[in-house]
Amino acid sequence: MPRAKSSIVKRKRHKRVLEMAKGYRGSRGNLYRVANETVLRALAFAYRDRRRRKRDFRRLWILRISAASRAQGLKYSEFIDGLQKRHISLNRKVLSQIAVFDPDAFEALTSLVLQKESDDGR
């Protein structure tokens, strides 16, 4: 049985890794061994950060909603609780966009929540 040579497969693998490492600085973009380490690490970070991005955006939305609701005299938790009691189901992304781009509509939402709290107090 003849010896299996890996030249075609090897070249293909090297080309793929070096293509992914295009634009990297110094030998990281030119030499396979260094480029391979860097590409593997970059792919691991990309995988991790696709999940982290979701957390980061949720935190940002909550911060925006919290700031806008405090300006209206409500804590974030009270605001969200009031919306749920009113059966207003808007997700945090939409609420933050309303808070940033349409403060009048957000004020109307907070007034609904405050109105509900005053109704419960009777």
Secondary structure by P-SEA (a helix, b strand, c coil): cccccaaaaaaaaaaaaaaaaccccccccccaaaaaaaaaaaaaaaaaaaaaaaaaaaaaaaaaaaaaaaaacccaaaaaaaaaaacccccaaaaaaaacccaaaaaaaaaaaaaaaaaaac
